């Protein structure tokens, strides 16, 4: 009996079952802490967001976990950790985090299938194969969008891209009720997930939005919902860009850097098709979303201004445009071909032979390591082939899915490595023993020696989890560009590491100068140093500035005596702050200025801060320094938490340096400041012996919260009372 595919929706389940099994859903529900690349460090701020922010009805705040403090989720995106927080209400954090990542991957495949298929209520196996192909691309591992990048920690980018795709699908599909509203919501979610896909998609979304035939009220509601979702986050991010670190990644310049080998055949096929058809019937293609992605990504890759957008980030958009365009043309031509062929069983036989070959190749490649997973996938492909055997188009889609799976070279290993988690790594006991020893010490700020060999514990960034497992802070963290202390840390650690990573471009590092590195650690308020290699351990033991506390093989822990708060007794150099527009422009386009605060601060940092650069202090207050003498700083009872800093001083009305990264949300209760004080900290002039500083919303942020609430109430009114009027 023939199978009626349209009436039996069970066939829709098969592609998703294949995807979920490939993505190791069995490991997703294993209660282990995920690791691998940046993902193994993302767990720290995500845990902070869940416990300190989300459950307190906040989307941003301050964390002391990394980089002498940094503004948490001002420059990174709140939607993915919000999903973890919601899931964490009923599931363990470890599982919630992995489910969040899984949702991003599945959602991306769905969104690509929607843009290829563009039909309501149907699933295109060919479109699904296109989405799977994009996800499993292995030619890049960090740019974003594909599975490899997501496993490296770029899952926020994946979410943003998926939501952006879906926003285009809805805004263009007038047959869907309230399509403009749904598209606007999805575009807002894209921005709350990552800014780069949003910026790429926003122009074409705006064109579709303005040209939509939906009623103006629906457009107004869509705009209001978008503003409600994004206003508070986006304006705070935009206006605070000057307090981020420019990573100065070197831009790519060659065509081979843009068009990767695995996408090249699709580019050639599309180009050949255009020549073969002599441009006939290509008008709709040239006006399509996929052509927009191809054009914009190519244009910006080669001619975009150097700035905050690294042009390597444009590769995923070119790949996506080419894949969508290829599979749309392919599906259209196969539909025409299948209609003309009467002996369809020959096609089905051909597909069966091809599928068998592809799945056999996949099984042979992976059965030794992932036997159960591989056989399950082979069984589902066979079953779906049997059920859809009378539908050549769906059988073709299954064949393409098998082809994509057979082409994978390393992703199953990465999935297994990440989702088995830290807990199941062979040497994880080394880390737990170290953390047990650290928990016996007074809380403090820790700098540790980086080394690629640490990857055996799950990721080279494993010690970034110090704040998660101990009562200490790690001076090195993941969100490099979120703290203005980042460059000073990496210059410092380059002197106390055998193999420093030196990730921030354009800096003059001090590789191998251990004594200098120790001086810089004292300047950064570091309390403990952890060595890893024998050579650095020997240097640390010989240093007069370090006290050997204990060894937890292969690590050795040392004490450094430094202050978190000091009276400033050096000469001040007043830095005049540029106008707001210039500061924002410099931050976006990363225009280097020789007299920037950062460049002056780094120069003085290299000279052991014989002078201090200060920003924001007026002329009268700056004269206070003339009254200072070289007396010993008497600071007691220093306490630094995520929202408050307190200490006692014997020197009121004098300038103090508080060694916490500067950010304008910090306020002193009885005194002046905080001022931005080199290298990257806060300067305050207290008016009393007892000093208290708090991290709080700025006046603008409070206003934005109120405006967002008003927008929300107006949106509810329009949805409930006005949209019904037009529905009658």
C-alpha positions in Angstrom: 0.0 0.0 0.0 1.3 3.4 -0.9 2.3 5.7 1.9 0.4 9.0 2.1 3.2 11.3 3.2 1.0 14.4 3.6 -1.4 12.6 5.9 1.2 10.9 8.0 3.3 13.4 9.8 5.5 10.8 11.4 7.9 11.1 8.5 8.7 14.6 9.6 10.2 13.2 12.7 12.9 11.2 11.0 15.3 14.1 9.9 15.1 15.6 13.4 15.7 12.2 15.0 18.8 11.8 12.8 20.0 15.3 13.8 19.4 14.8 17.6 21.2 11.5 17.7 24.1 12.9 15.7 24.3 15.8 18.2 24.5 13.2 21.0 21.3 13.8 22.8 22.3 10.9 25.0 25.2 13.1 26.4 23.0 16.2 26.6 21.1 14.6 29.4 24.2 13.4 31.2 24.7 15.6 34.2 28.3 16.6 33.5 29.7 20.1 33.1 30.3 20.8 29.3 33.7 21.8 28.2 35.7 22.3 25.0 37.3 25.6 23.7 35.5 28.7 24.9 32.4 26.7 25.9 34.4 25.3 28.8 34.7 28.9 30.1 31.3 30.2 29.1 29.8 28.2 31.9 31.3 30.7 34.4 29.5 33.9 33.4 26.4 31.8 32.5 26.3 30.5 36.0 26.7 34.0 37.3 23.9 35.3 35.1 21.5 32.6 36.3 22.2 33.0 40.0 23.1 36.7 40.4 21.2 38.4 37.6 18.2 36.5 36.1 16.7 35.4 39.4 17.0 39.0 40.6 15.2 40.3 37.5 18.4 41.8 36.0 20.0 41.3 32.6 23.3 43.0 33.4 25.5 43.7 36.4 29.1 43.5 37.7 31.2 40.4 38.2 34.6 40.2 39.9 35.2 36.7 38.6 37.5 37.7 35.8 39.9 40.6 34.8 39.8 42.5 38.1 36.1 42.8 37.5 34.1 43.4 34.3 30.6 44.6 33.3 28.7 41.3 32.9 26.3 41.1 30.0 26.7 44.7 28.9 28.7 43.6 25.9 27.7 39.9 25.7 24.2 38.7 25.0 21.6 37.8 27.6 19.2 35.5 25.7 21.2 32.3 25.7 21.9 32.4 29.5 18.2 33.4 30.0 17.3 30.1 28.4 19.6 28.3 30.7 18.1 30.1 33.7 14.6 29.1 32.7 15.6 25.4 32.1 17.5 25.5 35.4 14.2 26.0 37.2 13.5 22.2 36.7 16.8 20.8 35.5 20.4 20.8 36.8 22.6 23.6 35.5 24.8 21.2 33.5 22.0 19.7 31.6 20.3 23.1 31.1 23.4 24.6 29.5 23.8 21.7 27.1 20.1 21.8 26.2 20.5 25.5 25.5 23.3 24.7 23.0 21.3 21.9 21.4 18.3 24.2 20.9 20.5 26.7 19.0 21.8 24.0 16.6 18.4 22.5 15.9 16.8 25.9 15.5 19.5 26.9 12.9 18.7 23.9 10.7 15.0 24.6 10.9 15.5 28.3 10.0 17.6 27.4 6.9 15.0 24.8 5.8 12.4 27.5 6.1 14.3 29.9 3.8 14.9 27.1 1.3 11.4 25.6 1.4 9.3 28.7 2.2 6.1 26.7 2.3 3.8 26.8 5.4 3.2 23.6 7.3 5.6 21.4 5.2 9.0 20.0 5.8 11.4 19.8 2.8 13.9 17.0 3.2 16.1 18.7 0.6 15.8 22.0 2.6 16.7 20.1 5.8 19.7 18.6 4.1 20.8 22.1 3.1 20.5 23.2 6.8 22.4 20.2 7.9 25.1 20.8 5.4 25.6 24.4 6.7 25.6 23.2 10.3 28.2 20.5 9.6 30.6 22.6 7.6 34.1 22.0 8.9 36.2 24.5 7.0 36.1 27.1 9.9 35.8 26.6 13.6 35.4 30.0 15.2 33.7 32.5 12.8 30.2 31.4 14.0 27.1 29.7 12.8 28.2 26.1 12.1 28.5 23.3 14.7 32.2 23.6 15.0 32.0 27.2 15.9 29.2 26.5 18.4 31.2 23.8 20.1 34.1 26.3 20.3 31.7 28.6 22.2 30.0 30.6 19.5 26.5 29.3 20.2 25.2 32.8 20.8 26.0 33.6 17.1 24.2 30.5 16.1 21.1 31.6 18.0 21.2 35.1 16.4 21.6 33.7 12.9 18.7 31.3 13.4 16.4 34.0 14.7 17.5 36.3 11.9 16.7 33.6 9.3 13.3 33.1 10.9 12.6 36.8 11.0 13.0 37.0 7.2 10.8 33.9 6.7 8.0 35.5 8.7 8.3 39.1 7.4 8.2 37.8 3.8 5.3 35.4 4.3 2.1 37.4 4.2 0.0 34.2 4.4 1.1 33.8 8.0 -1.1 35.7 10.5 0.6 38.6 12.2 3.7 37.8 10.1 5.2 41.3 10.7 4.8 41.1 14.5 6.4 37.6 14.6 9.2 38.7 12.3 9.9 41.7 14.5 10.0 39.6 17.7 12.4 37.2 16.1 14.7 40.1 14.9 14.7 41.4 18.5 15.7 37.9 19.7 18.5 37.9 17.1 19.9 41.1 18.6 19.6 39.8 22.1 21.7 36.7 21.0 24.5 38.4 19.0 24.9 41.7 17.3 26.7 40.6 14.1 23.9 38.6 12.5 21.5 41.3 13.5 23.5 44.0 11.8 23.8 42.0 8.6 20.1 41.1 8.5 18.6 44.4 9.7 18.8 46.3 6.4 17.0 43.7 4.4 14.5 43.1 7.1 13.8 46.9 7.1 13.2 46.7 3.3 10.7 43.8 3.8 9.1 45.6 6.7 8.5 48.8 4.9 7.2 47.1 1.7 5.0 44.6 3.6 1.3 44.9 2.8 0.3 44.3 6.4 -1.8 47.0 8.1 0.1 49.9 9.7 -1.2 49.0 13.2 0.5 45.6 12.9 3.7 47.3 11.8 3.5 49.6 14.8 3.0 46.7 17.2 6.0 44.9 15.6 8.2 48.0 16.0 7.1 48.5 19.6 7.8 44.9 20.5 11.2 45.1 18.9 12.0 48.3 20.9 10.7 46.7 24.2 13.0 43.7 23.7 16.1 45.6 22.7 16.1 49.2 23.8 17.7 48.8 27.2 20.4 46.3 26.1 21.3 47.9 22.8 21.7 51.5 24.0 23.7 50.5 27.1 26.0 48.5 24.8 26.3 51.2 22.2 27.1 54.1 24.7 29.6 52.0 26.7 31.7 50.7 23.8 34.6 53.0 24.8 35.0 50.7 27.8 35.8 47.6 25.7 39.1 46.3 24.6 40.1 46.4 20.9 41.3 42.9 20.1 42.8 44.2 16.8 42.4 40.9 14.9 44.2 41.0 11.5 41.8 41.2 8.6 41.8 38.6 5.9 42.7 39.8 2.4 42.5 36.9 0.0 39.6 35.3 -1.9 40.5 31.9 -0.5 40.0 33.2 3.0 36.3 34.0 2.1 35.4 31.1 -0.2 36.4 28.0 1.6 37.1 24.7 -0.2 33.9 23.0 1.0 31.7 25.8 -0.3 33.6 26.3 -3.6 31.7 23.6 -5.5 28.4 25.4 -4.7 29.8 28.7 -5.9 31.0 27.1 -9.1 27.6 25.3 -9.6 25.6 28.5 -9.1 27.9 30.5 -11.4 27.7 27.8 -14.1 23.9 27.7 -13.8 23.7 31.5 -14.3 25.9 31.2 -17.5 24.0 28.2 -18.7 20.6 29.9 -18.4 22.0 33.2 -19.7 20.4 35.0 -16.9 16.9 33.9 -17.8 14.4 33.8 -14.9 17.0 35.1 -12.5 15.3 38.3 -11.5 13.8 36.8 -8.4 17.1 35.3 -7.4 19.0 38.6 -7.7 16.4 40.2 -5.4 16.4 37.4 -2.9 17.7 37.3 0.7 20.4 34.8 -0.3 21.8 37.1 -3.0 21.8 39.9 -0.4 23.9 37.7 2.0 26.3 36.8 -0.8 26.7 40.4 -2.0 27.0 42.1 1.5 29.4 39.5 2.9 31.7 39.8 -0.1 31.5 43.6 -0.2 32.2 44.0 3.6 34.9 41.3 3.6 37.1 43.2 1.1 35.9 46.8 1.4 34.4 47.1 4.9 36.1 49.6 7.3 38.5 48.1 9.7 36.9 48.3 13.1 35.1 46.3 15.7 33.8 43.9 13.0 36.5 41.3 12.1 36.0 40.4 8.5 36.4 36.7 9.2 33.0 36.9 10.8 31.5 37.4 7.3 32.4 33.9 6.0 29.3 32.3 7.6 27.0 34.6 5.7 28.6 33.9 2.4 28.3 30.2 3.1 24.7 30.5 4.1 23.8 32.6 1.0 25.4 30.1 -1.4 23.9 27.1 0.3 20.3 28.5 0.4 20.6 29.6 -3.2 22.0 26.3 -4.4 19.4 24.2 -2.6 16.5 26.4 -3.8 17.6 26.0 -7.4 18.3 22.3 -6.9 14.9 21.6 -5.4 13.1 23.6 -8.1 14.9 21.7 -10.9 14.4 18.3 -9.3 10.7 19.0 -9.0 10.5 19.7 -12.7 12.6 16.6 -13.5 10.6 14.2 -11.3 7.4 15.4 -12.9 8.7 14.6 -16.4 10.0 11.1 -15.5 7.5 8.4 -15.6 9.7 5.5 -14.5 10.3 6.9 -11.0 11.4 3.6 -9.6 14.7 4.0 -11.5 15.3 7.2 -9.6 14.4 5.5 -6.3 16.8 2.6 -7.1 19.6 5.1 -7.9 18.9 6.9 -4.6 18.9 3.7 -2.7 22.3 2.7 -4.1 23.7 6.1 -3.3 22.2 6.3 0.2 23.6 2.8 1.0 27.1 3.9 -0.1 27.0 7.1 1.9 25.7 5.5 5.0 28.1 2.6 4.7 30.9 5.1 4.5 29.6 6.9 7.6 29.3 3.7 9.6 32.8 2.5 8.6 34.3 5.8 9.6 32.8 6.1 13.1 31.5 2.7 14.3 34.7 2.0 16.3 34.2 5.0 18.6 30.5 5.7 18.5 28.9 2.4 17.6 25.5 2.9 19.1 25.0 6.4 17.7 26.2 5.3 14.3 23.9 2.3 14.1 20.9 4.2 15.3 21.4 6.8 12.6 21.8 4.2 9.9 18.6 2.5 11.1 16.6 5.7 11.0 17.9 6.6 7.5 16.9 3.1 6.3 13.5 3.3 8.0 12.7 6.8 6.6 13.8 5.5 3.1 11.3 2.7 3.3 8.4 4.9 4.6 9.0 7.5 1.9 9.9 5.1 -0.9 7.0 6.2 -3.1 8.0 9.9 -2.8 11.2 10.4 -5.0 11.7 13.9 -3.7 11.8 12.8 -0.1 14.0 9.9 -0.9 16.4 12.3 -2.6 16.4 14.4 0.5 17.3 11.4 2.6 20.1 10.6 0.2 21.4 14.1 0.6 21.3 13.8 4.4 23.3 10.6 4.2 25.8 12.3 1.9 26.3 15.2 4.3 26.8 12.8 7.3 29.3 10.8 5.3 31.4 13.9 4.7 32.0 14.7 8.4 35.6 14.3 9.5 36.0 15.5 13.1 32.7 16.8 14.5 31.7 13.5 16.3 34.9 13.7 18.3 34.2 17.3 19.3 30.7 16.5 20.3 31.9 13.7 22.5 34.7 15.8 24.0 32.4 18.7 24.9 29.4 16.9 26.2 31.0 14.2 28.2 32.2 17.2 30.1 35.0 18.1 32.5 34.1 15.3 34.9 35.0 12.5 32.6 38.4 13.7 31.5 41.1 11.3 32.6 43.2 13.9 34.5 40.3 15.9 36.0 41.5 14.9 39.5 44.5 17.2 39.0 42.1 20.2 38.9 39.9 19.1 41.7 43.0 18.6 43.9 44.2 22.1 43.0 40.8 23.6 43.8 40.6 21.8 47.1 44.0 23.4 48.1 42.9 26.8 46.9 39.8 26.6 49.0 42.0 26.4 52.1 43.4 29.9 51.3 42.0 33.3 52.0 39.9 34.5 49.0 42.0 36.4 46.4 42.7 37.3 42.9 44.6 34.6 41.0 46.9 34.8 37.9 47.8 31.4 36.4 50.3 30.3 33.8 48.5 29.5 30.5 49.6 26.5 28.4 48.0 24.6 25.5 48.7 21.4 27.4 45.9 22.3 29.8 43.5 21.1 27.1 43.8 17.6 28.5 41.5 18.8 31.3 38.8 19.8 28.8 40.0 23.1 27.4 43.2 25.2 27.7 40.9 27.7 29.5 40.1 25.3 32.3 41.5 27.5 35.1 39.0 30.2 34.1 36.6 28.1 36.1 38.4 29.0 39.4 35.5 31.4 40.4 33.0 28.6 39.8 34.6 26.0 42.0 36.5 28.1 44.6 36.2 31.3 46.6 38.8 33.0 44.4 38.8 35.2 41.3 40.7 34.4 38.1 42.5 37.4 36.6 42.1 35.8 33.2 38.7 35.2 31.7 37.0 34.6 28.4 35.2 37.9 27.6 38.4 39.6 26.5 36.8 42.7 25.1 34.4 43.3 28.0 37.1 44.7 30.4 39.6 47.5 29.9 42.0 45.6 32.2 42.3 42.8 29.6 45.4 44.2 27.7 47.3 44.8 30.9 46.6 41.3 32.1 47.9 39.7 28.9 51.1 41.9 28.9 51.7 40.8 32.5 51.0 37.1 31.9 53.3 37.1 28.9 56.2 37.6 31.3 55.3 34.8 33.7 54.3 32.1 31.2 56.6 29.7 29.2 54.2 29.7 26.2 51.9 32.8 26.4 49.0 33.1 24.0 49.3 36.9 23.5 45.8 37.2 21.9 45.4 40.9 21.9 47.0 42.3 18.7 49.2 45.4 18.7 50.6 45.0 22.2 54.3 45.0 23.1 54.6 41.9 25.2 57.3 41.1 27.7 57.8 37.4 26.9 60.3 35.8 29.3 60.8 38.8 31.6 59.6 37.0 34.7 60.7 39.7 37.3 58.9 42.4 35.3 55.8 40.2 35.1 55.8 39.8 38.9 56.0 43.6 39.3 53.0 43.9 37.0 51.1 41.3 39.0 51.5 43.4 42.1 50.3 46.5 40.2 47.1 44.5 39.1 46.4 43.5 42.7 47.1 39.8 42.2 47.1 37.7 45.4 48.2 34.3 44.1 50.1 32.9 41.1 49.8 29.3 39.8 52.7 28.0 37.8 52.4 25.0 35.5 55.7 24.4 33.7 58.9 23.4 35.4 60.8 26.4 34.0 58.3 29.0 35.4 58.0 27.1 38.7 61.8 27.4 39.2 61.7 31.1 38.4 58.8 31.6 40.9 60.7 29.7 43.6 63.7 31.9 43.1 61.7 35.2 43.2 61.9 37.2 46.4 58.4 38.6 45.8 56.6 35.2 45.8 56.0 32.8 48.7 55.6 29.1 47.9 52.4 28.0 49.5 51.8 24.4 48.2 52.2 22.1 45.3 49.3 20.2 43.7 51.0 18.4 40.8 51.5 19.6 38.2 50.6 23.0 39.6 52.4 25.1 42.2 50.7 27.9 44.1 52.5 31.1 45.3 51.5 34.0 47.4 52.0 37.6 46.2 51.7 40.5 48.6 49.8 43.3 46.9 47.2 45.9 47.7 43.7 46.3 46.3 43.4 50.0 47.4 46.3 52.5 47.8 46.7 56.2 48.3 48.1 57.6 45.0 51.4 59.4 45.7 52.7 59.7 42.1 52.3 62.5 39.6 49.0 62.8 37.8 48.6 63.5 34.1 45.1 64.8 33.4 43.5 63.3 30.2 40.8 65.3 28.6 37.9 63.2 27.6 36.8 63.5 23.9 33.2 64.3 23.0 30.6 61.5 23.2 30.2 61.2 19.4 34.0 61.0 18.9 34.3 58.4 21.6 31.6 56.2 20.1 33.1 56.6 16.6 36.5 55.6 17.8 35.0 52.6 19.5 33.1 51.4 16.5 35.8 52.0 13.9 38.7 51.4 16.3 40.6 54.5 15.2 44.0 54.4 16.8 45.0 57.7 18.5 48.5 58.2 19.9 47.1 60.3 22.7 44.2 57.9 23.7 43.8 57.1 27.3 44.7 53.5 26.7 48.0 54.2 24.8 49.1 56.7 27.5 48.1 54.2 30.3 50.0 51.3 28.6 53.1 53.5 28.3 53.1 54.4 32.0 52.3 50.8 32.9 55.5 49.7 31.1 57.3 52.3 33.2 55.9 50.9 36.4 53.3 53.7 36.7 55.7 56.4 37.8 52.9 58.7 36.6 49.2 58.1 36.6 46.9 59.0 33.8 43.5 60.2 35.1 40.3 61.0 33.2 37.3 62.9 34.4 38.7 64.9 37.2 38.3 68.7 37.2 41.1 71.2 37.6 40.3 72.0 41.2 40.2 68.4 42.3 43.4 67.6 40.4 45.3 70.1 42.6 44.7 67.8 45.5 47.8 65.8 44.4 50.1 68.7 45.3 49.3 68.3 49.0 50.4 64.6 49.1 53.6 63.4 50.7 55.2 60.0 50.4 53.5 58.6 53.4 52.6 54.9 53.8 49.1 54.0 52.7 47.0 52.9 55.7 44.0 51.1 54.2 42.1 48.5 56.2 39.1 46.2 55.9 39.0 46.2 52.1 35.9 44.2 50.9 35.1 43.8 47.2 31.9 42.1 46.1 29.9 42.1 42.9 27.9 45.2 43.8 29.8 46.9 46.6 33.3 48.0 47.6 34.1 49.2 51.1 37.3 50.1 52.9 38.7 52.2 55.7 41.4 54.8 55.1 43.4 57.2 57.3 43.7 59.6 54.4 40.3 61.2 53.5 40.3 63.9 50.9 43.2 62.3 49.1 43.1 60.3 45.8 43.0 56.5 46.2 43.3 53.9 43.5 40.8 51.1 43.7 42.2 48.2 41.7 38.9 47.2 40.1 38.3 47.8 36.4 36.8 51.2 35.7 33.2 51.4 34.6 30.8 54.4 35.0 28.1 52.5 36.9 30.2 52.6 40.1 29.2 55.4 42.5 30.9 56.6 45.7 28.6 57.5 48.5 30.6 60.3 50.2 33.3 61.6 48.0 34.4 62.4 44.4 34.8 59.9 41.5 35.2 57.3 40.5 37.7 58.6 37.8 39.3 56.4 35.2 42.9 56.0 36.5 45.7 54.2 34.8 46.3 51.5 34.1 42.5 50.7 34.0 41.2 51.1 37.5 39.1 53.5 39.5 40.3 56.6 41.4 38.2 58.1 44.2 38.6 60.9 46.7 36.7 59.9 49.8 35.4 62.6 52.2 35.5 60.4 55.2 37.5 57.5 56.7 34.9 54.9 55.8 34.4 54.5 52.1 31.6 52.8 50.3 31.1 52.3 46.5 28.1 50.6 44.9 27.4 49.4 41.4 24.0 50.7 40.2 22.1 51.6 37.2 22.9 54.9 35.6 20.2 57.6 35.2 20.0 56.7 31.5 19.5 53.0 32.3 16.8 53.8 34.8 15.1 56.0 32.2 15.4 53.2 29.6 13.8 50.8 32.0 10.8 53.1 32.4 10.6 53.7 28.7 10.7 50.0 28.0 7.9 49.4 30.6 5.7 52.1 28.9 6.4 50.5 25.5 5.3 47.2 26.9 2.1 48.5 28.3 1.3 50.3 25.1 2.0 47.2 23.1 -0.3 45.1 25.3 -3.1 47.7 24.9 -2.7 47.7 21.1 -2.6 43.9 20.9 -5.6 43.3 23.2 -7.9 46.2 22.4 -7.0 47.5 18.9 -5.9 44.5 16.9 -9.3 42.8 17.6 -11.0 45.8 15.9 -9.2 45.0 12.7 -9.8 41.3 13.0 -13.6 41.7 13.0 
